[in-house]
């Protein structure tokens, strides 16, 4: 649910008077003005900008889906709009239909778009903003006619002069897409409302399990964390309430350019994880409209029509988590940032330490031999944060670690997890970017060196010169062996590239390159002992990401698995919206319209499910494909003529069926490809006929009493004793080498390819995921040998939550 788009910000000299020419946009007084404006928010406040129709719908949600009132031509227009909602594509298709069927009456694009807005109740709230994107004219800036930062006029001066001052056209506009109408649309249809009852059902299950067993067996979602369970227990989150997560990050709209704007989204935690993750400036002024709308919903409640239970619901909207990267979180929470003395985003109380003559603080835990380290490592608490916030106006921010109040502090304390607890960790930036950048800069020797330290003594800095060049060639050579479901290292998606390189390929490619002590350390990350070595000149090695790792175990208990509250959802949204930008001369306005259209389309598909309008439900199968159930789908190509099993293959089949070896030929019809529940397409060796099988076919993990890794030869369907069996012929890899397994702390699975000597038929539905087996030649016990190491797809669980699937390309049927 896209909520806002805000261009980049700047800071200016300090001046507490907002009416002056220049102001300090991060001043506590200014933030206090914004928070004051949220405390008594109402939906019908004219400053919010809702139309009378929008306010009426928010107060009295429509009951039934509108599909019964739509004629066939309107449904056709909605199909065209949902299929490709751009103006050009819609009108081309509409013109073709009108020319072919003269009696049809398909509405124009603009009429259809207005209809979509009327059906969903979703449109943007428009506010004026500075032409240089310094501020938006909301809150304390609402009545200003010039920007308090750059002094640029609010209104188009040429327009004012040409119309004798009668027309006041703003130089720039800013769109906010309110969350309330989107939630109402989601609940109107019985099917989508049932999906939103996940929180209701999970709340009851969790509370019941804790009452019976006093703890949870598994932590699979944010709803399983102790903070949310506490809110369930004390009634702050009831069965009918709405639970949201806020996520914000910078967006790079054009390739090879810095981030140009900020985007934030609301993630609805009432939906299950399998459904909820599908597709400098004064940031307070840009957040204000969306938060004002949220504050009004919290003050008045949100009235819904629950299509599943056919009843009116008056919900409280509860904000659980605030997620952002390091710079973004600094502006959301008002904390000093990760280089401050109290730089922990969770406000744990640990005091950072400086190198001699250094300006930045680093969260080192071990005492250097020549340095007096003070401080402790207490637990974060809302009371400690609030006390320091009150003290902020009487002390330096160095002492408190707070630079200003957070605008989120104005929200009703009974409808939000209070700061700093609501500011969770960010596993995406932590694992994919921050830690990878730290480790690579250490191994390459590019991290800063503080005198009298000398890089020549860094025994870990081995990826230099020809070693680095050779390592790059080894990485490039792996591309041929990565399955189609793995995005390649040339995708331009930096977080994914770092994940695949460091956590997927790293254990195999860095063995024998990094000295053994650093290789083992890489596999389990015990950092300070071997890199800092208790030297004050190495304190800067302990970046904030190393400190954040210490918090993760407790964060799992408090907020559930970090992946469920990560930035992956927003990153995918930013990528999708960026792809839709067509007018690069005015990307902000174009991006705003893309966000509005996305919100309307999602709401329309929730309100009008298949078969009336929604074409995005279960993927249509390509011609000739066969659905095996449980999300296993056989895909073409398929044998035109039955294939005669080789003797070793026939023996494997008889063994699987529990039969004695059969004399004579056994004929089967082979399939080349299988889609499995993870959304991955598994290609068989037969699909790449004529090449070495272990170099072209995908490998799989499957469960057969214990977890195995195998190469897939082909898939078959056959009948046996009145049963139809769906089988895969595989060749099992050897068990991982125990020496490498121990050295890598069970990270490096290095196996031998056993070929025809390890053939086995298995049930297709025992396949769990598609993996890569990368060839390497490690030295074990003084001898080198050809082996293959396992690479699983990083972030596969996140991709599965988001509904990412390989395309199922249609091929001609052989039937």
Buried (B, 14 or more C-beta within 10 A) or exposed (E): BBBBBBBBBBBBEEBEEBEEBBBBBBBBBBBBBBBEBBEEBBBBBEBBBBEEEBBEBBEEBBEBBBBEEBEEBBBBBBBBBBEEBBEEBBBEBBEEBEEEEEEEEBBEBEEBBEBBBEBBBBBBBBBBBBBBBBBBBBBBBBEBEBBBBBEBBBBBEEBBEEEEEEEEEBBBBBBBBBBBBBBBBBBBBBBBBBBBBBBBEBBEEBEEBBEEEEEBEEBBBBBBBBBBBEBBEEEBBEEBBBBBBBBBBBBBBEEEEEBBBBBBBBBBBBBBBEBBBBBEBBBBBBBBBBBBBBBBBBBBBBBBBBBBBEEEBEBBBBBBBBBBBBEBBBBBBBBBBBBBBBBBBBBBBBBBBBBEEBEBBBBBBBEBEEBEEEBEEEEBBBEBBBEBBEEBEEEEBEEBBBBBBBBBBBBBEEBBBBBBBBBBBBBBBBBBBBBBBBBBBBBBBBBEBBEEBEEEEBEBBBBBEEEBEEBEEBBEEBEEBBBBBBBBBEEEBEBBBBBBBBBBBBBBBBBBBBEEEBBBBBBEEEBBEBBBBBBBBBBBBBBBBBBBBBBEEBBBEBBBBBBBBBBBBBBBBBEEBBEBBEEEEEBBBBBBBBBBBBBBBBBBBBBBBEEBBBEBEEBEBBEBBBEBEEBBBBBBBBBEEEBEBEEEBBBBBBBBBEEEEEEEEBEBBBBBBBBBBBBBBBBBBBBBEEEEBBEBBBBBBBEEEEEBBBBBBBBBBBEEEEEEBBBBBBBBBBEBBEEBBEBBBEBBBBBBBBEEEBBBBBBBBBBBBBBBBBBBEBEBEEEEEEBBBBBBBBBBBBBBBBBBBBEBEBBEEEE
